[in-house]
Amino acid sequence: MATPLAPPAAVMPTPHSYAMCLLHADYHPMGGDCWATTLDWQLAHHHLPDAEARAEYLLEVERAMLDQYVRKFLEAPGGAQ
């Protein structure tokens, strides 16, 4: 089973540590809901080796960030011509 993406307990982040957030598709200080979403993702992908799990999580966050950016662009006046 892959280990969680979160740091070990000795260096556990504070509730406001900056990280890549899948819930909000952003890099920001993570709160409880953000960490819960990260943990849910980890549990759903426990079959992946650690390095692959980290890479897949970051890729998923980056995709969500790009989707959000493109959506805002397309919704802006003159965005989709």
C-alpha positions, -999 to +999 in steps of 0.1 A: +000+000+000+013+034-009+021+058+019+000+090+021+011+121+002+010+141+034+043+146+053+051+123+082+036+133+116+069+148+128+066+174+101+028+175+097+017+208+081-002+234+101-038+239+090-026+268+068+004+252+050+006+261+014+001+231-010-015+221-043-052+218-035-074+195-056-106+208-040-101+244-051-077+238-080-052+262-066-020+265-046-029+281-013-029+277+024-047+243+030-075+240+055-093+210+068-115+205+038-085+207+015-065+181+034-096+159+036-099+160-002-062+152-006-066+122+018-097+110+000-077+111-033-048+092-017-071+065-004-088+061-038-053+056-054-036+036-027-026+010-053+000+034-069+036+035-058+045+067-038+063+086-066+036+077-091+008+087-067+024+121-061+029+127-098-007+117-106-021+139-078-001+169-090-012+163-126-048+161-116-045+194-097-028+211-126-055+198-150-082+213-127-063+246-125-060+247-163-097+238-167-106+266-143-085+291-162-098+281-196-134+282-183-129+318-170-113+328-204-142+313-224-168+330-202-151+364-205-165+389-230-147+381-263-131+350-248-145+325-273-148+340-307 
